[in-house]
Amino acid sequence: MSREFIVSDLEDMWLEYDRSSDILYINFGDDVEDIDEALLVGEDIVVRIKGGRLVSITINNFSKKAGIEL
């Protein structure tokens, strides 16, 4: 089952990388928001949803997925 979500704050997108955990956070909006649900959409990729809006994407094991050696 495929679901679609709205990204309403693309202009306010910001990234944060946690090197010690190798996690990339992609956030949409000014601040990190509370969410209604979190969905695992791929291996190590989680999307966070609030009111049908995509709030953030979390990519675990980012360096491996991007082919970057740390």
N, C-alpha and C positions, 0 to 999 in steps of 0.2 A: 504494500500500500504506500503510495507516494503522497507526501504532504508538501504544501507550499507555505512559505512564511514571508512576511514583508520586512524589508530592511528600510526603516524610515529615516535613519540618521547617518547615511553614508558619508556626508560631509564631516561628521564628527567621529569618524573611525580612527581608532588608535590601537597600536600594538604594544605588547609587553612580552618580553622573553625572560623566562626563569632558567638561567643556565644550569644551576645546580640540579633542577628537576627535569631539564630538557623539555620544557613546555612553552609553546607559543600561544598567547592569548590574543585574539582579535576581538575588539570591543566596538560596539556601535552606540554612540551617545557620549555624553559628557562624563558620566560616572558608571561604575559597575552597579547594576540594578538587581533587585530581588527578582526571582523568576517564578513562573508557574510550573515549568517542567524542563528537564534536561534529557536529551535524546542522544544515544550512541548511534551515529549515522555511518560510521566506517570504523575500520581498525584504528583505535586510539583517537578518534575524532568525535567530539561532543559538541552539540549545539544547545544553546540555552534560549528558551522561548518565554515571552511574557505577552499575553493578550494577542497571540497570533503574530507577534513581531520577533524577529531574530535579534537577540540582545548581544550574544557573543558566540564565538567559536573557539574551542580549546583543542589544540593539537598536541597530544602527548608524543614523546619520542621524536620531536621535531627534527633534530639534526640528522637522524637516520633517514627520515622520510625525504628530507631535502638533499641528502647526499653530502652533508657537511661533516668534516671530522673536527671534533673538539679536543 
